C-alpha cells in the first residue's frame, strides 16, 4: 500500500471523514494485467488446455487493492469471460457445446464462490484500513498538541526542530522538545522518556506541561529543573507501582538570555548539547550532570548550572540518544560530532535536513529508536531584536 497519509475531507452529517490513501499504481492495475496476460496465453495453448480456469483467481487479485464493489464487478466479469472463452469458436477455437461442459460449469461456481469471499475480504480490508487511518489521524493531532512546532524565530534566535519515529506507523513517542520565550530569556528543553507506549506519551505530556508553565515563573534555571522534577515525582506517586514509579526522563534545560552572549545549561542525565561554530564543534559537558528527572530523590546534590559563551553566529544543537545510537549495518554507532565537522556551518533548517538524510542513509532507512533534535542559532544582527515577552 502507499505510504501517503490518509486525510480528512468534509462529509455531510459529520465533522470530517477519513479518506483512504490510494494503493500504489501497480496494485490498482494488477487485475487488468492479469486478464491481459491470460489473453496473451490463451491463443498460445492447445484447445485441450483451458487456461481460462485461472480466472477463478481474478476476484482475489482485485481484492488486494480495490473495494467490495469493484471485486463484485470483477467476479461477474470473470464468470462471463470464462463463458466466452469456453464456447466461442472465433476466440478460443472451441464449440458452443463446451459452454455447459461440467468442468466449465464447476469453474463458474468456483469463480462465484471465490468472488463472494473476495468481496468479503475487500470489505474487511477497507474497514481495517479506515480504522488505521483514523488512528493515524488522531495520533497526528495528538503529536501537534504534544510536540507543537517551535517558532522559526524567537527574538534574535533562529530555531528548527526534528522528530523521527523508529516505527513507520508511529507518530508519537517519548522523545520531546520545546522552546518558550520568557522574561528570563528563551528557554529550551529536550528530553527522552524511558520506555515506550502510552505511558511514555503521558510522561512526556506531564513534563512538557510542567516546563511550559514553570518556564515563565522560575527566574533561575536550576529552580526550573527542580520544579519540573517535583511535577514528575508527583505524577509517579499518583501512578503507583514499582515499574511506573521508576520511570524516568533524561533532559537538558537551556537558557539563552535576550541580552548577553551566553547560554546556561542544566543537564539531567542526557547526552550533552553541541556548540557549533565556524571553526569548531564541541560538547558542552563539564561532568556535572544531575540524575534523570524522577530519580532526583536518590541524590541530594542540587542542580548545577553550566555557563558557556554563545556568540553571534553560534549554534546550539540539543538531541536525543536516538541519533548517537543509530547503527549502520555493521553495528557501528553514528559519529555525530565527526559528521557535523565534515559538513561545516549550516543554517538551522539545512542542518537538520542534512542530519535527517544522513541518519536515514547511515541506518539504511532502519532507525532503531525515536529521534528528536532542536537547534538554536544566534543571529549576528541584533538591531531589530524585539523585547522578550513578560511572564504571564
N, C-alpha and C positions, 0 to 999 in steps of 0.2 A: 504493500500500500504506500501511497505517497506520504512523505513526512511533512507536508504542508499542514499548518494548523487549521482546525475547524474554526469557523467564526459564526457569529450570531447575526441573524437578519430579522427585521420586524415581521411579525406574524399576527394576523387578525385574531383577537381573542386572548392574546398572551403578550407578555412584555417583549420577549425575544425567543427565537427558535434557533437551535444549533443546526448549522448547515455543514454536512459532512464534506471532508476534502475528497476530491475526485481521485480514483485509483490511477496508477501510472498508465501511460498510453498503451503499452504492450498488453496489459491485462484487459483493458477495455476492448481491444481488437482481437483478443485470443479466440473468441468463438468464430469470428469471421475467418481468421487464418485457419482454423480447424476445418471449416467447411471447404475453403479453397483448396487445402491440402487433399481433402477427400475427392474433390472433383478432378484434381490432377492425377490421383492414384487410380480412380475408377476405370478410365479407358485403358490403363496400362496392365490391368489384371484380367485373367480369364473370366469368362461368364460364370463359371462354376465357383468363383471366389467372390462372394457378395460382400465387398468391403463396406457396403452401406450399413452393416451392422454396427460399425464403430460410432454411428450417430447416436447410439444409446448414451454415450458419454457427453454429448453436447450440452444437456441441461446442467450437468455438474461443472463443465468448463465455464459456462455463463455465470454460475453461482459464485465464482471466485471474485468477480468484480462488479456484478450487476445486482439490481434489486429483484424482488419476487415477481413483479410484473414482466420484466424482461426475461426471466428464467421461464416463466409460464409460456410466453410467446415463443421462446426458443424450443420448448418442448413440442408445441403444436407444429412448428416449422419442421422439427426433426422427424415427427411421425409422417407428415405429408411428404417430405423429401424422401424418406425411406420407401414410401409407396411409389413415388415417381421413379426412383432407381430400380425398384423391384419389377415394375410392369410397364415400362416404356421402352419399346424396341429401339426407337431412334436415339435414346440417350444411353441405355445400358446394354442393348443387344439381347434383351430377354423378352419373352412373350408376355401378353397381358395375364396369362394364366398364373404367372409367378406371384401376382399381386396378392392372392389369397392362399398362397402356399403356407402350410402350417409353421414353417420356420420364420417366414416374414411376419405372420400374424403374431407369433411369440415375440418377435422383435418390436412390433408396435406396442404390445402390452408392457414389455420391459422398459421401453423408452418412456411411456406414460408414467410408469411407477417411479423410475429414476427422476423424471421431471417433477413429480409431486414431492419427492424427497429433496430435490434440489431447490424447489420453491420454498419449502420449509427452512432449509439450510440458509438460503439467501435472506429470508425474513429474520431468522435468528442472528445472522451475521450483521445485518443492518442495525438491529436493535442494540447489539453489543457495541458496535462502532459509535452509535449515537450516545450510549451511556459513557463510553470512554471520552468522547468529545465533550460531554457535559462536565466530566471530572476534570479534564484539562482546562476547560474554560474557568471553572471555579478555582482551580489551582493558580491560574494566571492572575485572576483577580486578587486572590489571597497574597500572591507574591507582590503585586503592585502596592498592596496595603502594608505588607511586612517589610519589603525591600523597595520602598518608593525610590524612583530615580533621583540621584543627587543633582542639584543645580549645576549647570556647566560653569557658572561663575558666581562666586560669593566675594564681594569686595575686591581685593587685589589677588584673589586666588582663582586659578583655573582648575576645575575638578572633573574627574571622569571615574566611572566605576565599571566593574566587570563581574559577571556571575556566570559560571558554567556548572551545569549539573552533570554528574557522572552517569546518571541513568537517563536514557533518551526520553523516557516517558515522564520523568520527574520535572517539576518546575520549581519546587521549593525544598529547602533543606535546612541544615543547621548552621550554614555559613551566613554571616551578616555583616553589614556595614552601614554607616550613617555619617552625615555631615550636618552640623547645626550651627548657624551663625548666632552668636550671643553677645552680650555686652562685655564679656571677658575675652572675646576673640572667637575665632572659628574653631569649633571642637569636632574632632573626628573620632570615629570608633570603627574598629574591625574586630570580629570575633568568630570563634569556631566552637560550636556546641558538641560536646561528647555525645556520641550515639546518633541514631537516625530515627526517621519516622515522625509521627505526630508529636511525641514528647519533645523531640529536638526542636520542632517548629514552635511549640508552645514556649519552650525555654527561650528561644530566640526572640519571640514576641515580647516576653516579660523583660528581657534585657534591653531591647530597643525602646520599649515604653518607659522604663526607668531612666534610661540615658536621655531620651528626648525631653523628659520633664526636668531631671536634675541638672542638665547642662546649663539651663538658664539661671538656676538658683545658687549653685555652689561656685563661689569665686575661686576656689583652689582646685587644681586638677586632681590632687590626691584625695580631697574630700569628695569629689565627684565619683571617683572609683570606689571609695568606701561606701557611698550611698547606694550605688548600683549593687555592690556586694551585699548590702543589707537587704535589698529587694530580692536578690537571688536566694539568700538564706531563708527569708520569709516564705518564698514560694516552695522551697524544698521541704520546709516544715509542714506546710499545708498539704503537700502531696503525700508525705509519709512513705514508709517502706525504705529498706536499706538501699535498694538499687536506685530508686528515684532520688533519695536524699543525697546519694553520692554523685549524682550527675553534676558536671561542672563545665565551665566555659573558659577557654583561653581568650584573651582580649588584649588589645592595645588601645589606650586612650591618648590622643594627641591634641595639642592646643597651639594654635598659631595666632598670636595677638595681632590686632589691627595695626598697632604701632610697635615697631621694634622688630629687628630681623633675627628672630629666634623661634624655635619650636620646643615645646615641652612634651615629654613622653612619660607615660606610666605603662609599664609592660607587666601584664599578668599572665605569665607562663606562655606567651605567644611568640611565634617567630619574629625576630627584631625587624623594625622598619628599615628601609633602604633610603639613603640620601643620594640623589643622582645629581651630579654636577657635570659641567662641560669636560672636566679633566679627571673625574673620579666617580666611582660607585662604591659606597661603603655601608656597612651595617651600623645602625645606631644602637649599640649594646655595650653597656658598662658592667655587665654581670650582676646587676642588682634587681633582677626580675622578681616580682611578687608571685605568690601562688595563683593558680587559676581562680576565677570567681567561683564562689561556693565552697572553696577549700581554705578560705582565709581564717576560719576558726582553728585550723591546725597550727597556725603560725601567728605569733604576737607582733611581729615586725610591722610597722606602718608602711604604707605605700611610699615608694621613693620616686621623686620627680627628677628625671634627667633633662638637662637643658643643652641644646645644641644650636650652633649658628645656622641661620636659614636665610640666605641672601637672595636678592632678586635673581631670577633665572634658575634657582634650585628647585628640585622636585622631590617630594616625599612619596614613597611607594609603600603602602600598607597591603598586606596579602595574607592569605591563609596557607596552611601547610599543604593544601591540595596542590599547590604549584610546585613547591620544592620536593614533594613526594611523588610527583609524576614520574613514571619509569618508561624507558624505551623497551623494545622487545628483548634486549639483553639484560634488563633489570637495573640499569644504571639510572640514578636519580637525575632529575632535571637541574642543570647548573645555572640557576637564575642569575647570580651575580656575573658570571662569565658571559652569559648571553647579553645582559644589559650593557656591559662594557664593549662588546663587539658591535652593538647597534649604534652606539654614540647617543648624544642627547636627542630626544624626540619629544614633541608636544604630547600632552596627556592622552588625547584621543588616539593619535598614531602609536603611542607607546603600548596602550592596552590592546589595540587591534593587532599590532605585531606580536605581542605576547600571546594573544589568543591563537593566531595562526601557528606560531612556533610550538605551542603546547600540543595542539592537535597533530601537527606533523611529527613531533618528537614521540608522542604516545601512539602514533598510527591510529588516531581517532578513537582511542580507548582510554579515556580518563578513568583512573582508579578511585577518585574521590571528588566531592564537590569542591569548587574553587571560587574564591572571591578576591577581588583586588580593588583598592581605592587609591587614587593618585591625586596629589595636590601640587600645583606649580605656582610659585610666587612670581607675579608679573614684575618686570623691570620698571615699567612706567606706573607710578603710583599717584600721579597728579589728580586722577579722576576717581580715586577710591572713595566710595560712599561710606558714611559713618556706620559703625556696627550697630545693629538693632538693639534696643534696650530689652532687658528681660521682661517677660510678660508678668 
